[in-house]
């Protein structure tokens, strides 16, 4: 699935860039964008986003996200409660090293998310343009803007602020890669390359940097994380027995397998999943699992060498996810004909895909990983679970 990039322009319109050959095709139409914008990254100008660095001692990512606003409290324009702070991925080779982060008004985040949702892009990622700048001190000229990375800060300036501001910011940095003749002239320094004279050229450059590894910082973190609905791809092809098997095991699963508090909590999650299956297949029954069973006469239990009950297999998957830090279940699909459970999971790295596969294989199920791909700052991996031979 190719990642599509878009630039949110000053008039709130979107300009799209999709990979084509060795470059990008740019235009106003969202060609290639998946439903709800799942493969879309939207670049914000960055005028309202501050790029900083801070050392954030924490045992895990949840603690780091909670502590981040207080680590830069003096730098926030609106205070901790009114601000949203997004973190770059940690350096796994040196977890104690300073973290790059972006700070933006929470109100601005809500406004931009609402703007994207109006266009049907509820799950699109958002990134400040300056956060994908190359490593090192750099100034990049764009239409009406100057993007910069100087020391431990990244920023976007309104070009109308003038020469004095640029001189003040760049004074402590003798070696700066300058893209754009106007910026070079303002600083009295040589320019290395041209900047972007149009929004189209700016979008192509940002997309190129993003594809080259400078993915930038995902702004949609914590309370602004995209909430993905349960994906039931191809449900019309699912057999009745597959859905009913999931629903029928809820009672047994809750009373005989889940004996500890943690497992009881997992039973509630899986009961909710069974209700969603029933809701999609029989909306007229309002997702009532018992009524669905009564209307259809029960589940198919005569199969030889059956796949473990769907909720049992799901429980094993949930338990395995807790053993791979940072993993997050995105979608879950069951193919009754093949007796396979397919899960799409977001990871922090490609190595985590193999780690989860190994954990599942040790649990009594047969698990194999399929395609793995980069999506923003996360890795998306597809895993297929089957009965162990």
CORURNOR-V867107 format. One line per field, one symbol per residue. ss: DSSP state (H for helix, E for strand, C for the rest). phi: phi as a letter, one per 30 degrees, with the letter a starting at -180 (. if undefined). psi: psi as a letter, one per 30 degrees, with the letter a starting at -180 (. if undefined). A space follows every 50 residues. Layout:
BEGIN
ss = ???
phi = ???
psi = ???
END
This chain:
BEGIN
ss = CCCEEEEECCCCCEEEEEEECCEEEEECCCCCCCHHHCCEEEEECCCCCE EEEECCCCCCHHHHHHHHHHHCHHHCCCCCCCEEEEECCCCCCCCCCCEE EEEEEHHHHHHHHHHHHHCCCCCCEEEEHHHHCCCCCEEEEECCEEEEEE CCEEEEEEHHHCHHHHHHHHCCCCCCEEECHHHHHHHCCCCCECCCCCHH HHHHHHHHHHHCCCCCCCCCCHHHCCCCCCCCCCHHHCCHHHHHHHHHHH HHHHHHHCCCHHHHHHHHHHHHHHHHHHHHHCHHHCCCHHHHHHHHCCCC CCCCCCCCCHHHHHHHHHHHHCCCCCCEEEEEEEECCCCEEEEEEEECCH HHHHHHHHHHHCCCEEEEEEEEEEECCEEEEEEEEEECC
phi = .ddccbcddecidcccbbebicbbccadcddiddeiidccccdcejdcbc cbbadbdadadddddddeeddbedcddbiddccbbccddddddbeddecd abcbddddedddddddddcicdcddbbdeddceddjdabbdbeibbcbbb icbbabcdeddjdddddddcedbdcbdcckddddddcibdcdbddccbdd ddddddddddddjddicdddbhdcddccdeccdiddcddeddddddddde ddddcccdccddddddddddddddddeddddbddciiddddddddcijcd bcddhddeeedddddddeddddcceidbdcbbbbcddchbccbcbcbdad ddddddedddddcjccbbccdbbdbiccccbcbccbddd
psi = jkkkllkjlfgglkkkkkkjbgbkkklfkhkfklkghfgkkkklegegkk jllkkjklfleeeeeefeeffgeffkfgleeglkkkklkljffifflkkk lkklkeeeeeeeeeeeefgghfgklkkkeffgllklkkkkkljgljkkjj bgkllkkkfffleeeeeeefegjejkjkjkeeeeeefhlkkellakflee eeeeeeeeeefgfifakkfilbfgkkjklkjikgfffkleeeeeeeeffe eeeeffeifleeeeeeeeeeeeeeeeeeeeeiffgggjeeeeeeffgalj ggkkhlkkkeeeeeeeeeeeeffjkfkkkelkkkjeefhkkkkkkklfle ffeeeeeeeeffffljkkkbkklkjbglkkkkkkklkk.
END
